[in-house]
């Protein structure tokens, strides 16, 4: 019986992280009744936030607000991930775009990255958002 459990758990260690973005459309009506405008206020003057600000004609009066978050240099010290970190490109960063109306999240794009987020990651994220709800 122990042999069976070992065979069952080995694939869990060998599965790499999914390279595709995770997209959640919380308000399904946005797929048919597309968002007509977006509002965006950058949190900083970073290159990524500036790039996002140039990708669309944002309207400060729009009720739909976009929020960009990202992080790099993530380290996972868990021994549960040792095999995965050694045998694959283990993510060390992420990028996330979310659309809110008021305090309610309507759309989310999240992607794990193996390197620091860059301008092409912003382009990919925003293009996916445009395809999905704009």
ZIPEZI-V151008 format. One record per backbone hydrogen bond with DSSP energy under -0.5 kcal/mol. NH is the residue of the N-H (numbers start at 0). CO is the residue of the C=O. If there is no record, write none. Layout:
nh=NH co=CO
nh=NH co=CO
This chain:
nh=4 co=0
nh=5 co=1
nh=6 co=2
nh=7 co=3
nh=8 co=4
nh=9 co=5
nh=10 co=6
nh=11 co=8
nh=12 co=8
nh=12 co=9
nh=13 co=9
nh=14 co=10
nh=21 co=109
nh=22 co=20
nh=23 co=107
nh=25 co=23
nh=25 co=105
nh=26 co=105
nh=27 co=25
nh=29 co=26
nh=30 co=27
nh=31 co=28
nh=32 co=28
nh=33 co=31
nh=34 co=132
nh=38 co=63
nh=49 co=45
nh=50 co=46
nh=51 co=47
nh=52 co=48
nh=53 co=49
nh=53 co=50
nh=54 co=50
nh=54 co=51
nh=57 co=55
nh=58 co=37
nh=59 co=57
nh=61 co=58
nh=64 co=62
nh=64 co=99
nh=65 co=38
nh=66 co=97
nh=68 co=95
nh=70 co=93
nh=72 co=91
nh=73 co=91
nh=76 co=74
nh=80 co=77
nh=81 co=78
nh=84 co=80
nh=85 co=81
nh=86 co=82
nh=87 co=83
nh=89 co=87
nh=91 co=112
nh=92 co=112
nh=93 co=70
nh=94 co=110
nh=95 co=68
nh=96 co=108
nh=97 co=66
nh=98 co=106
nh=99 co=64
nh=100 co=103
nh=101 co=62
nh=103 co=100
nh=104 co=102
nh=105 co=98
nh=106 co=98
nh=107 co=23
nh=108 co=96
nh=109 co=21
nh=110 co=94
nh=112 co=92
nh=120 co=117
nh=121 co=117
nh=122 co=118
nh=123 co=119
nh=124 co=120
nh=125 co=121
nh=126 co=122
nh=127 co=123
nh=128 co=124
nh=129 co=125
nh=130 co=126
nh=131 co=127
nh=132 co=128
nh=133 co=128
nh=133 co=129
